Amino acid sequence: MVPYCNLRRDAMWPAPDLNDAHERGVLERRIPHIWGYQEDDQLLSVATFHPLRMYLAGQKTNMAGLAGVVTALTARRRGFVKALLHHGFSHLYEQNQRADVQQDPTLGVGWCLDYPFDPRYYARYGFQSLPNGSEVFVPPERLKITTTLQTTHLQPKRVDPLGDLAAYQPLYADIHRHFVQRYAFALCRDDDMFVNWRRVADEPQAFVFGEDAYCFMETFRKNGKKVLSINDYAYKTPAGRTALFTFLANLQGHIDVINIHLPADDPLLFELGAFVSSPDTPFQARIVDVQVALASLPAPAQLEHLRVNIIDTFCTWNHGVFNIVMNPQGIAVTRTDESADVSADIRALPLLLTGVSSPHKLAHSGLVAGNIEELEPLHGLAEGVSFMPCSDYF
């Protein structure tokens, strides 16, 4: 652990305090998932592949969260990160060859997510940038929502974020699950190694709105203005959404600016373009195993066959022609020597499966070619706009 901490400090990154029992414990649990490159007994580069679970098509799905990619200042531009990425992807693929995963692909890992320092750098290794909503800094009154539909009026209740956590965690978890399971790539928060409710609740203030919504927040001053940052929130019903945003809007006069991360499909975001601080928080996804990634999704339609030539020169086990069959039992993906109906760059699949881009749009971008109409059964198969709430950053 000491060489790892020294490397992070030498590379001017924050390092865990090994004298702190909690930080040391977290690092000890992460160690099995950290890959490193060593030369002459000196650790020069590391990358972590966190085993986490996310929602995809409304169901919990295994994934790897790439984080903590660090290289010593004197060892950069020598290909160490590229080598670690390939080694990590290869390891995930090899794990997917286990008999239990071959029998049930949902036990394997088909995806890797990351928050890149430079999206262009990771794009060359097959990662695709995706929408992740937008962060807005907005006067409270602009968050007021109107609806012509009747909703239950819910009063806000202040709770102690950490002191009441044991009592309220089941409620938070239920609300959060209903909120995020309609999105793609939001974490399940059932992993205690990195993303957990104690970490989320470590905020100065918290409110609940019946059994329908919650929020964790903090206030600070920036450029002479009093800012309220909503660091985590969720709602499970329209009444919960109305109560949450009404509460925030009513803080006008007490708070100058509210900072909140909104999903790309939130109607409020369509009205708040002038208050967006940045278009999107950089967020990327990569399919590390085509067969496991596709076979883990539900099959909403019947498809006798679709032969796709996947272009993936970095993860060569994905490179080649695959036959995709859909039926009520699920999706089967097998290699074939038959000619392909359509070709697709590996980076096209996250865009296609989440519905961000249609086959025709991808063709215009040069990411797919051939009989592109054949790809329609895959369009939107993951059933959700991509969204990773800021509290889930790994």
Residue pairs with C-beta under 8 A, 6 or more apart in sequence:
1 16
1 18
1 24
1 27
1 28
1 31
2 18
3 42
3 43
4 15
4 27
4 31
4 34
4 36
4 43
4 46
5 15
5 16
5 18
6 15
6 43
7 43
7 44
7 45
7 46
7 70
7 72
8 14
8 15
8 68
8 70
9 15
10 72
10 73
11 70
11 71
11 72
11 73
12 73
13 70
16 23
16 24
16 26
16 27
17 23
17 24
18 24
18 27
26 193
26 194
29 193
30 48
30 50
30 193
30 194
33 48
33 49
33 50
33 51
34 46
34 47
34 48
34 68
35 46
35 47
35 48
35 49
35 84
35 87
35 88
35 91
36 43
36 44
36 45
36 46
36 47
36 84
37 43
37 44
37 45
37 46
37 80
37 83
37 84
38 44
39 75
42 72
43 72
44 71
44 72
44 75
44 80
45 70
45 71
45 72
45 75
45 80
45 81
45 84
46 68
46 69
46 70
46 84
47 66
47 68
47 69
47 70
47 81
47 84
47 85
47 88
48 65
48 66
48 67
48 68
48 69
49 64
49 65
49 66
49 88
49 91
49 92
49 112
50 64
50 65
50 66
50 67
50 193
50 194
50 394
51 62
51 64
51 109
51 191
51 193
52 62
52 63
52 64
52 65
52 187
52 188
52 191
52 194
52 195
52 394
53 60
53 61
53 62
53 63
53 187
53 188
53 190
53 191
54 60
54 61
54 63
54 111
54 113
54 184
54 185
54 186
54 187
54 188
55 61
55 180
55 181
55 183
55 184
55 185
55 186
55 187
55 188
55 384
56 111
56 184
56 185
56 296
56 297
56 382
56 384
57 184
57 297
57 298
57 381
57 382
57 383
57 384
58 181
58 182
58 383
58 384
59 181
59 298
60 188
60 190
61 106
61 110
61 111
61 296
62 106
62 107
62 108
62 109
62 110
63 109
63 110
63 111
63 112
63 113
63 185
64 88
64 92
64 109
64 111
64 112
64 113
64 288
65 112
65 113
65 114
65 194
65 394
66 85
66 88
66 112
66 113
66 114
67 114
67 115
67 394
69 81
69 84
71 80
71 81
82 125
85 125
85 314
86 125
86 314
86 315
88 112
89 112
89 288
89 314
89 315
90 315
92 109
92 112
92 288
92 289
93 288
93 289
93 315
93 317
95 101
95 108
95 109
96 102
96 105
96 108
96 109
96 110
96 289
96 291
96 292
98 107
98 108
100 107
101 107
101 108
101 292
105 291
105 292
105 295
105 296
106 296
108 289
108 292
108 296
109 288
109 289
109 292
110 287
110 288
110 289
110 290
110 291
110 292
110 293
110 294
110 295
110 296
111 185
111 285
111 286
111 287
111 288
111 293
112 127
112 285
112 286
112 288
113 185
113 283
113 284
113 285
113 286
113 388
114 122
114 127
114 283
114 284
114 286
115 281
115 282
115 283
115 284
115 393
115 394
116 122
116 127
116 129
116 282
116 284
119 127
119 129
119 282
119 284
122 284
122 286
123 129
123 284
123 347
125 286
125 314
126 286
126 287
126 312
126 314
126 315
126 346
126 347
127 284
127 285
127 286
127 347
128 284
128 285
128 286
128 347
128 348
128 349
128 350
128 351
129 280
129 282
129 283
129 284
130 185
130 283
130 284
130 285
130 350
130 351
130 354
130 356
130 386
131 264
131 280
131 283
131 356
131 385
131 386
131 387
132 264
132 280
132 281
132 282
132 283
132 386
132 387
132 388
133 261
133 262
133 263
133 264
133 266
133 269
133 280
133 281
133 387
134 261
134 262
134 264
134 269
134 276
134 277
134 278
134 279
134 280
134 281
135 259
135 260
135 261
135 262
135 276
135 277
135 278
135 281
135 390
136 259
136 260
136 261
136 262
136 269
136 272
136 275
136 276
136 277
137 227
137 257
137 258
137 259
137 275
137 277
138 257
138 258
138 260
138 272
138 275
139 252
139 256
139 257
139 258
140 228
140 248
140 249
140 250
140 251
140 252
140 254
140 255
140 258
141 249
141 252
142 249
142 271
142 272
142 275
143 245
143 248
143 249
143 258
143 260
143 268
144 245
144 246
144 249
145 241
145 242
145 245
145 246
145 249
145 267
145 268
147 238
147 242
149 238
151 237
151 238
151 239
151 242
152 210
152 212
152 239
153 239
153 243
154 209
154 210
154 212
154 213
154 239
154 240
154 242
154 243
155 209
155 210
155 243
156 207
156 208
156 209
156 243
156 247
157 207
157 208
157 209
158 205
158 206
158 207
159 168
159 206
159 207
159 208
160 206
161 201
161 202
161 203
161 204
161 205
161 206
161 216
162 198
162 201
162 202
164 206
165 197
165 198
165 201
168 208
168 214
169 197
171 208
171 211
171 214
172 197
172 200
172 201
172 214
172 234
173 189
173 197
174 211
174 236
175 211
175 212
175 213
175 214
175 234
175 235
175 236
175 240
176 189
176 234
177 188
178 234
178 235
178 236
178 237
179 234
179 235
179 236
180 186
180 187
180 234
180 387
180 389
182 383
182 384
183 263
183 384
183 385
183 386
183 387
184 354
184 382
184 383
184 384
184 385
184 386
184 387
185 283
185 285
185 386
185 387
185 388
186 387
186 388
186 389
186 392
187 195
187 388
187 392
187 394
189 195
189 196
189 197
189 200
189 392
194 394
195 391
195 392
195 394
199 391
200 216
200 232
200 391
201 216
203 216
203 217
203 218
203 231
203 232
204 217
204 218
204 219
205 216
205 217
205 218
205 219
206 214
206 215
206 216
206 217
207 214
207 215
207 217
207 247
208 214
209 235
209 240
209 243
209 244
209 247
210 239
210 240
210 243
211 236
212 235
212 236
212 237
212 239
212 240
212 243
213 233
213 234
213 235
213 236
213 237
213 240
213 241
213 243
213 244
214 233
214 234
215 230
215 232
215 233
215 244
215 248
216 230
216 231
216 232
216 233
216 391
217 228
217 229
217 230
217 231
218 228
218 229
218 231
219 226
219 227
219 228
219 229
219 255
220 226
220 227
220 229
221 227
222 257
225 256
225 257
226 254
226 255
226 256
226 257
227 255
227 256
227 257
227 258
227 259
228 248
228 251
228 255
228 257
228 258
228 259
229 258
229 259
229 260
230 248
230 258
230 259
230 260
230 261
231 390
231 391
232 389
232 390
232 391
233 244
233 260
234 389
235 241
235 243
235 244
245 268
248 258
248 260
251 258
259 277
261 281
261 389
261 390
262 268
262 269
262 272
263 269
263 385
263 387
264 280
264 385
264 386
264 387
265 385
269 276
281 388
281 390
283 386
283 388
285 350
285 386
286 346
286 347
286 350
287 293
287 318
287 346
287 349
287 350
288 315
288 318
289 315
289 317
289 318
290 310
290 312
290 318
290 322
290 333
290 346
290 349
291 322
291 333
291 334
293 349
294 324
294 331
294 333
295 330
295 331
295 332
295 333
297 331
297 353
297 381
297 382
298 330
298 331
299 326
299 327
299 328
299 329
299 330
299 331
300 381
301 326
301 377
302 326
302 327
302 328
303 324
303 325
303 326
303 327
303 377
304 325
305 323
305 324
305 325
306 323
306 324
306 325
306 341
306 342
306 374
306 375
306 377
306 378
307 321
307 322
307 323
307 324
307 336
307 338
307 339
307 340
307 341
307 342
308 321
308 322
308 324
308 340
308 341
308 342
308 343
308 344
308 375
309 320
309 321
309 340
309 342
309 343
309 344
309 370
310 318
310 319
310 320
310 321
310 322
310 343
310 344
310 346
310 349
311 319
311 343
311 344
311 345
311 346
312 318
312 319
312 345
312 346
313 319
314 346
315 346
318 346
320 335
321 335
321 336
321 337
321 338
321 339
321 340
322 333
322 334
322 335
322 336
323 333
323 334
323 335
323 336
323 338
324 331
324 332
324 333
324 378
325 331
325 332
325 333
326 332
326 377
340 370
341 370
341 371
341 374
342 368
342 369
342 370
342 371
342 372
342 374
342 375
343 368
343 369
343 370
344 352
344 362
344 367
344 368
344 375
345 367
345 368
347 367
348 357
348 362
348 367
348 368
349 378
350 356
351 357
351 362
351 367
352 358
352 359
352 362
352 368
352 375
352 378
352 379
352 381
353 378
353 379
353 380
353 381
353 382
354 380
354 382
354 384
354 385
354 386
355 379
355 380
355 382
355 383
355 384
355 385
356 385
356 386
357 365
357 367
358 379
359 368
359 372
359 373
359 375
359 376
359 379
360 372
362 368
362 372
362 375
363 369
363 372
368 375
